[in-house]
Structures are given as C-alpha cells and as structure tokens.
Amino acid sequence: MRLTAAIAALAVAVTVGLSGCVTTEHDGGAEVLAADRLAPLVAALPDRPASPSTIPRPADSPAPTNRWYSGMVFGDGMNPVFPMPLSFQLVSGGFAFGVPDVAAGGTGVGAPAVADMTVTTHTDSVQLVRSDDVSVTVALVNGGQPQGEVTIARGSPIVSYRVIVDTAVSLSEPMSPDGGTAVVDVAGQRFAMIAPDGALSSDGTTVSLDAGATVRWFPIPEGGDVAKIAASAGPVSGVVTSFDVGDDATTTHLRYETGSDEPTLIAVTPQQMAGRDEADGMACDLGEFTTLLGVLELCSGSTLGWSTPRVDPAGTLQLDDISDSERDELRAAVIDDVAGTTFAEDSYFGGKSLARAADLLVLAEQVGADDAAAELRERLSEELRTWTDPSGCDTRATKCFSYDSETGGVVGQEPAFGSEEFNDHHFHYGYFLYAAALVAADDSALRDDIAPVMTVLAADLASGSASELFPLRRTFDPYSGHSWASGPAPFADGNNQESSSEAVAAWNGLGLWAEVTDDAPLAREATWMLSSEAFAARTGWVGFDPDATPYEDYGHDVVGIVWDGKIDYATWFSAEPAAILGIQLIPMGAVSGYLAGDPDRIRRNVAEALERGPAPQFADLILMYQALAGPEDASAALDAARELPDAAIDDGNSRSHLLAFIMSHAG
C-alpha cells in the first residue's frame, strides 16, 4: 500500500469496540524476540501515539494490523474480509458471507465480496476477543453484553457461531433439513448448516440456541456430498502456525484446532497442493472452489503442511569472474557514487538511502576503492547511530524511532506512506535491517551500539509470539505465504500488497541482521519467511501460470497489486507498465536471484514493461532484471546501463551497483 492517508472505510451501522484481544502463541517461534528481552529496549524509546487519526484498537494487547482480517476490526466501520474460499462481512445486527465469483475485466481480475447468506444476531456492536495470524474471533454484543462469538479462519470454508446466552438468530434464506444438516441454494451456490437438534424453526428462518451451543455454516462445492462434507466440518477455534527449515526447502504447518479430535475442512491452494506434505494425513476428495487464489481443493483433516524452495539471505554480489577492466570501471563508478551520496530523513526514503549506501560500501571494499569505502563507512556508521539513538525523538522530528503503545509498534519519524497507521512497515524497516547488517558485519562496536533499536525494529515485524508489546509477525500471512501492506486495510477488497520485492527484501534484511547478531532462532524464522515470500512473488506477481485460474483471461504477464478481492494491473502511483513491473523488482540485489529461472518469462515481462517505449521510471531495475534471463541478455543490459542517464537511476540504486549486478550475471 502506498497511500499517505487511509482511504475511507466502508460505512456500516455497527460500532466497533475493540477490547480483550488475546492471540494464540505459535509453536516454532516462541524463542524469537521474546517479550522479556524486548521490554527494556522498548522502554528506552519515547512512547507516542502515532497520529490523532490512528484507528481504534484492542485495549489490552497489540493491534492485529496488517492482517487479512484487519479491515473487519479497524476504522469507523467494518469491511469485507476473505477467509477463502468465503468472503465475510460484519453487518448491522449480524454478519454475512458468501462465495465470490471470479471474473476478469478491465485492468484486472475481480472476486468481490458477496452476501449470499445473512445471519441476524440482533446485536448492536462487536468486540475483537481473540486472534492469531490465520484466524479471528469477534463477539457480537447487545447492550454491552456479548451474545455470541463468530470465528473465521484463512483457508476454512466454515463460519461458526458459539452463543454465550440463550438466543435466536434469523437467516436471510430459509434452510431445509437434509439428514443431519440443513441446506439452501442461493444464486447457484449450496450452503449447509449444522445446528443442535430441534434448533431450526419449521419455516427454516430461525435458529434457536441454548447458551454454549455452536452453529456453523459452510458452502458445498458443485457436486459435493453434503453428508460427507458435514462429517468433517468441525468448528475452528484457532490456528497454530509452525515451520521447518531444511537444507533445500522450508515447510509451513498450519494446525486448525477444533477443541476436540474431530476433523475440519481446509481449502488448499494449487501452490500448497504442489508442495504438500502428504504426511499431514488429509483427504482431499471433497470438491473444489474457484477463487482468486486459484482452484482450491477441499480437504478433511486438521493440519495443512507444504514446502517451498529455500532462499537464503544474501547481501554481497558475486564478482569473482569479472574482468580487470570491469573491476576498474566499477572502482571509478563507486568513487563517483560515494561522492554523491546523501541520506534522506523519513522512515521510507531514509532506510532506502541507508541500504543504497551499504551496497556501495560492500562494493567499494570488493573492488578496492579503499578511500571511498573508509569515508562511506564513517558516514554510514554515524547515520545509523543517529537513527538508533533511543532518545532521538526527544530532541528532533526526524531520523528517530518512537513506540506507539496504543497500537503496539514502532514508528519511524518522520512517517511516510501512512506508516504512522502501520502501513508498509516491512518495506521501510527491511532497508534499515539490511543496511545495519552489512555495515556492522565487521564492526562489533557499531553492532552493539545500534542493536537495541534494530532489535526493536525486527520485533515490530517478526516477533515469534504475541505479547503486550508486539503482535505475532505483524505483516506475514502464513496461509498466503506473503505479507500484507496496509495496517488497517480500510478497503472493500480486503488487504493488499504491491511491492512483492520489498517484502522479500524485508526478510532478507532481517535474516542478515540475525546472522550478524548470532540470533539463530530469528535467522531460522527469517529464512522461512524469505523463502515463502519469494515463492509467492514468483507465483502471484511475476511468474504465475497465465493459463491457470484466475489468470486465463487476465491478459498480462505481471500483477501490480494483489488484493484479497481482486488482482490489479496497476500501482498506487503510476499506470505505466514499466512501473507495474518495476515495483516488483525494487530493490535488486544479491538475493534477487529468486526472480531468475524462466528466461522466456523474464523476456516477456520486460517486453510488456517497455511496450510504450523506454521506461520513464525503473529503467535501471528493468535492465537488472533483464540480466537474469541469461548471459546474452545481461551483455545487452550492460551496454544499455552504461548509457543510462543519471536521472534514470532509482534513488535507492547507484550506477556502480547497477553495473556490478549486471556484470555478476553476464559471465
């Protein structure tokens, strides 16, 4: 997301009272950035609310910003969210859900939320009571008294409602008994309901429930066996995420908890199915749903596990094979670039300028530009110490960090692109972590000086368990395998992410920082997120199968913005094809090899980006991407890079880094 102010939320009549949120601790991450380690580091920062417009939040624990469900619990109203394969929305006096239709048109593919079924609970407000990174529970309240709790989970087709007091709910569509369930067909989609015996009224429009009872609804795939599906429809109470890091792959495990041994229904994406760990014991023979994530297979079980190729953090280009003349060329370019280096002051461009300079420092040391390297190291060290002075915000308005105890996170000053509302934190702080890791790798004194604040930045993104200080892994969605950029997600199409490459860069920077500080649990977590995010970038933004659902009628080779309710051939800032590709490339560096592997696709993506002529923006990054297609492509890119005007080089890049990257792939 790249907005300087939040877009107005979809208004609804219900008010939101966010209180009492308790997150589920996740195994595989409890050692990562533990709260007792973080408390004194956070206490050293000034405690400042981010801005007067900051969205409402849970009163007793960190806000679940940047989640797929954030739009449902923040802002003046509640927006649709997309558990997949369902859409779900809190509405005045209850909630609604449905199965979105997927259709291409214009500049993207849409699957907007639908209200196939509305359940009226006769309540007047909601409270967020429990959340983790995959599931969420909200209480529906009447006159200050919770009446029941509704739970939804990513990858679960089930909406479950557990009542707290004796109550009756009304259905928008009358349901008919069908064995041990009740069913209804709405606009060609069948839904089933499981409720206690005798709860459904004779006309099928009212469900009367005793305190403690649970009713659940779920869609039936076309041709699906209602009884067979219902037998596996255990109500989800929470999801526990864990992961493994192997030599060649990382594996994600999601355990859908039901409070008993009964199985539940899990919708599995094509990417998950391709890497699925069949030891999870699931049976995937219940039917299919066509969604914006592709054709999801409906499975019965409790744990979904799948693997993606391992990607390791990297910060140094491989230049061993370049020629002496190329090394001389780079040395001269580095000296010029160091002389022109300046540092920005806000939380995005400030971090970006630090990362640019850190790349220059490493390159200067590689090519023997010793004087330039020494000068830049001194300047970089000073700049990092300025940014990481815990009390910096007490004396200046920029180049410092404060803590927002109302939202549970760190805000860089000055904010950029809505970062005070927790937009884009991984984009911003990934640059800081990357620069800190490269500069402090050989400077233990600097590492020790900057470590307290850098550790807090890492925690803002990657705490391995929720605490009173930070939410669990703020931006990362383990079911989707990628991050979400908007803090409050005040949109009818759910949350979104534009810059897939900056998300990859965040976990690359996190991993490098973990290596420098010998933090093995954090390094393990970072490698898992880096691998997942890189895989998602390829399969969702720049390397998807154009013949597969939902892309068959999309008409483009690159996605600009991935939403939960649509995919856009667009960006927040430009409609140029070069910008749509370029924002998936920035920043290009040593880790960017994850974008390689399909030379023909790279060439097609570049051709589409340049279909309107020379790139008005990101020309340097597109040349670097072109170099990944093969030695001949790299050679042509190198010739073009040498002629590229200074004004065409991104402010986070430099001519010497541009040339060095292409040279590293030209051999």
Protein Blocks (a to p, Z undefined) as FASTA:
>chain_A
ZZfbdcdddddfbdcddehiacdddehilmgopfklmmmmmmmpccddfbfklccddfkb
ccdehiaklmmmgcjbdcdddebjadcdddehiacddddddddehjbccdddddfbacde
hiabdcdfbdcfkbccddddeehiafbdcdddehiabdcdddfbdcddddfbdcddehjb
ccddeehiacdddddehkacfkopaccddehiacddddddehiafklmmmmmcccfbdcd
dddddfkbccddddddehiabdcdddddfklmmmpcfknopacfebccddfkbpcddddd
jbdcdddddddddfbdcfklpcfklmmmmmmmmmmmmmmpccdfbfklmmmmmmmmmmmm
mmmmmnopaklmmmmmmmmmmmmmmmmmmklmmmbcbhiadddfknopadddddeehlmn
opaklmmmmmmmmmmmmmmmmomklmmmmmmmmmmmmmmmmpcbdcfkbcchkklcfkno
pacfbfnlpafkbpadfblmlmmmmmmmmmmmmmmnopaklmmmmmmmmmmmmmmmmmmm
mmccfkbcfklmnopabdfbdcfkbccdddfkbcbfklmmmmmmpccdfklmmmgoilml
mmmmmmmmmmnopcfehklmmmmmmmmnomklmmmmmmmmmmpcfklpcfkbcfklmmmm
mmmmmZZ
